[in-house]
């Protein structure tokens, strides 16, 4: 299993590079449409989360349950796809979601504003003013998306293994550079460890699915972290009975693991629905 994530500015040849790389390496390509179909397979309507797709939620959207649901199902979808085979992800925060996974090689593509403007004018057949508006909105959306959902700086090159200026690079050259660097940084051992980490993260999301979305057990800010043979449960609730119910679900889902509940009990705790 090997995974490459591609984060990109609009008009920085992200899709073109991803397709060239997928063909060169014979990897699966996972884009917005593949993830939408995966989320749909979970029983979620396709249009339910469009307002969050690579965007920062508005004030009222940030207070809604849809916000938490979106991140949960996005993570589930990315982990499900990552566990399939050698994969290239385009956008959707995959670099942040898979940041702790060994064997993942993350790339950021950027280009000078003037070149991006010319590309957008060509893509959308618009004038300079409209092209600049499109770029500014896209940059703002993606910046806010990373900041809000991952507390990360989208353009911070330290978040990636490789950053390329695609202003004067053909997608084929970009793909060759990514392959060259990836082959020298990653190895079979890291890929094996990566698959193990994906299984751990997937189990954590399956536990969250069971406790929050299937059983409706009221643990707020709930997260499940899996490390080796141990499962840690985090969150806030108002009775020990609720913690016991959550632990019971985990025992059914992962009977071979030891469970360490770190859920805090706060009496008379309430949260905005």
C-alpha positions in Angstrom: 0.0 0.0 0.0 1.4 3.4 -1.0 -0.5 6.7 -0.8 0.2 10.1 -2.4 -1.8 13.2 -1.5 -1.9 16.2 -3.8 -2.9 19.6 -2.3 -3.1 22.5 -4.8 -3.9 26.0 -5.6 -6.6 26.5 -8.2 -5.0 26.5 -11.7 -1.7 25.0 -10.4 -2.1 21.9 -12.5 -3.3 19.7 -9.6 -5.7 17.5 -11.6 -3.4 17.3 -14.6 -0.4 16.3 -12.4 -2.5 13.7 -10.5 -3.8 12.1 -13.7 -0.2 11.9 -15.1 1.1 10.5 -11.9 -1.7 7.9 -11.6 -0.9 6.7 -15.2 2.8 6.6 -14.6 2.5 4.6 -11.3 -0.6 2.7 -12.2 -2.2 4.0 -9.0 -5.9 4.5 -8.2 -7.0 8.2 -8.4 -9.4 9.4 -5.7 -11.0 12.8 -6.4 -14.1 14.6 -5.2 -16.5 12.4 -7.2 -15.0 9.1 -5.8 -15.3 10.4 -2.3 -18.9 11.5 -2.9 -19.8 8.0 -4.0 -18.1 6.5 -1.0 -20.0 8.8 1.3 -23.2 8.0 -0.5 -22.5 4.3 0.2 -22.7 5.1 3.9 -26.3 6.1 3.4 -25.7 9.8 3.2 -27.3 12.0 0.6 -24.8 13.4 -2.0 -25.9 17.0 -1.6 -25.9 17.0 2.2 -22.3 18.3 2.6 -21.7 20.3 -0.5 -21.6 23.5 1.5 -18.5 22.3 3.3 -16.5 21.0 0.4 -13.1 22.7 0.6 -14.8 25.6 2.3 -14.9 27.2 5.7 -18.4 26.9 7.2 -20.4 30.1 7.7 -21.1 31.2 11.3 -24.5 29.4 11.4 -23.2 26.3 9.6 -20.3 26.1 12.1 -23.0 25.6 14.9 -24.8 22.8 13.1 -24.5 19.1 13.5 -23.9 18.8 9.8 -20.4 20.3 10.3 -19.4 17.4 12.6 -21.1 14.9 10.4 -19.3 16.1 7.3 -15.8 15.7 8.9 -16.7 12.2 10.3 -17.9 10.9 6.9 -15.1 12.6 5.0 -12.5 10.9 7.2 -14.4 7.6 6.9 -14.4 7.9 3.1 -10.7 8.8 2.8 -9.7 5.9 5.2 -11.9 3.5 3.3 -10.3 4.5 0.0 -6.8 4.5 1.5 -7.2 0.9 2.6 -8.0 -0.3 -0.9 -4.7 -0.1 -2.9 -2.0 2.2 -4.0 -3.9 5.5 -4.2 -3.5 9.2 -5.1 -5.8 11.7 -3.4 -6.6 15.1 -4.8 -7.5 17.7 -2.2 -10.3 17.3 0.4 -7.8 17.6 3.3 -6.4 14.1 2.7 -2.9 15.3 3.5 -4.1 16.4 7.0 -6.3 13.4 7.6 -3.5 10.9 6.7 -0.7 13.0 8.3 0.1 10.4 11.0 0.2 7.5 8.5 3.6 6.2 7.5 4.1 5.6 3.8 2.0 8.7 2.8 3.8 11.1 0.5 2.2 14.6 0.5 2.7 17.1 -2.3 1.7 20.8 -2.6 1.4 22.5 -6.0 1.5 26.3 -6.4 2.1 28.7 -9.2 2.6 32.5 -9.6 -0.6 34.5 -9.5 -0.1 35.9 -13.0 0.2 32.4 -14.5 -2.8 31.2 -12.5 -4.8 34.2 -13.8 -4.1 33.3 -17.4 -5.0 29.7 -16.8 -8.3 30.6 -15.2 -9.2 33.0 -18.0 -8.6 30.1 -20.4 -10.5 27.6 -18.3 -13.6 29.7 -17.7 -13.4 32.0 -20.8 -13.6 35.1 -18.5 -11.8 38.5 -18.3 -9.0 39.4 -15.9 -11.4 40.8 -13.2 -13.5 37.7 -13.0 -10.5 35.4 -13.1 -9.0 37.3 -10.1 -12.3 37.0 -8.2 -12.4 33.3 -8.9 -8.8 32.8 -7.6 -9.3 34.9 -4.5 -12.5 33.1 -3.6 -10.9 29.7 -4.1 -7.8 30.6 -2.1 -9.9 32.0 0.7 -12.2 28.9 0.8 -9.3 26.4 0.9 -7.4 28.4 3.5 -10.5 28.5 5.7 -11.2 24.8 5.1 -7.8 23.8 6.4 -7.9 26.3 9.3 -11.3 25.4 10.5 -11.4 21.6 10.1 -7.7 20.7 10.7 -6.3 23.8 12.5 -3.6 23.9 9.8 -2.2 26.4 7.3 -3.1 25.2 3.8 0.0 26.8 2.1 2.5 26.0 4.9 5.1 23.9 3.0 6.2 22.3 6.3 2.9 20.3 6.1 4.1 18.5 2.9 7.0 16.4 1.8 7.4 18.2 -1.5 6.2 21.6 -2.8 6.4 22.4 -6.5 6.0 25.6 -8.4 4.1 24.6 -11.5 4.3 27.9 -13.2 6.6 26.6 -15.9 6.5 22.8 -15.3 4.5 20.5 -17.5 2.3 18.0 -15.5 4.4 15.1 -16.9 7.5 16.7 -15.4 5.7 17.3 -12.1 4.7 13.7 -12.0 8.2 12.5 -12.7 9.6 14.7 -9.9 6.9 13.4 -7.4 7.8 9.8 -8.3 11.5 10.4 -8.0 11.2 11.9 -4.5 8.6 9.5 -3.3 10.8 6.5 -4.3 13.7 7.9 -2.3 11.8 8.8 0.8 9.4 5.9 1.2 10.1 2.2 1.6 8.4 -1.2 2.1 8.6 -1.0 5.9 6.9 2.4 6.0 4.1 1.1 3.8 3.5 -1.9 6.1 3.4 0.5 9.1 1.1 2.8 7.1 -1.5 0.0 6.5 -1.4 -0.8 10.2 -2.0 2.9 11.0 -4.9 3.1 8.5 -6.5 0.0 10.2 -6.2 1.8 13.6 -7.7 5.0 12.3 -10.5 3.1 10.5 -11.3 1.2 13.7 -11.5 4.5 15.6 -14.0 5.9 13.1 -16.0 2.7 13.2 -16.2 3.0 16.9 -17.4 6.6 16.6 -19.9 5.5 14.0 -21.3 2.8 16.3 -21.5 5.0 19.5 -22.7 8.3 18.0 -24.4 7.6 14.7 -25.9 4.1 15.3 -26.5 3.9 19.0 -27.0 7.6 19.6 -25.1 7.5 22.9 -24.8 11.2 24.0 -21.0 11.6 24.4 -20.1 15.1 23.2 -16.9 15.8 21.3 -16.4 12.1 21.1 -13.2 10.6 19.6 -11.8 7.1 19.7 -8.0 6.6 19.3 -6.5 3.2 18.6 -2.9 2.5 19.4 -1.6 -1.1 19.2 -3.9 -3.3 21.3 -5.5 -0.4 23.2 -8.5 1.9 22.5 -8.8 5.3 24.2 -12.2 7.0 24.4 -12.4 10.7 24.8 -15.3 13.1 25.1 -17.7 14.7 27.6 -20.9 13.4 29.1 -23.0 13.8 32.3 -23.3 10.3 33.8 -21.1 7.2 34.3 -23.9 5.1 32.9 -23.4 6.7 29.5 -19.7 5.9 29.6 -20.5 2.3 30.5 -22.8 2.2 27.5 -20.1 3.5 25.2 -17.6 0.9 26.5 -20.1 -1.8 25.9 -20.4 -0.8 22.2 -16.6 -0.9 21.9 -16.4 -4.4 23.5 -18.8 -5.6 20.8 -16.9 -4.0 18.0 -13.4 -4.8 19.1 -13.4 -7.6 21.8 -9.7 -8.3 21.5 -8.7 -4.8 22.5 -8.2 -3.3 26.0 -10.3 -0.2 26.5 -9.3 2.9 28.4 -12.2 5.4 28.8 -10.9 9.0 29.2 -14.4 10.5 28.9 -15.0 13.3 31.3 -18.2 13.4 33.4 -19.6 16.9 33.8 -22.9 17.0 35.7 -25.7 19.0 34.1 -23.7 19.3 30.9 -25.6 20.7 27.9 -24.7 21.6 24.4 -26.5 23.4 21.6 -28.1 20.9 19.3 
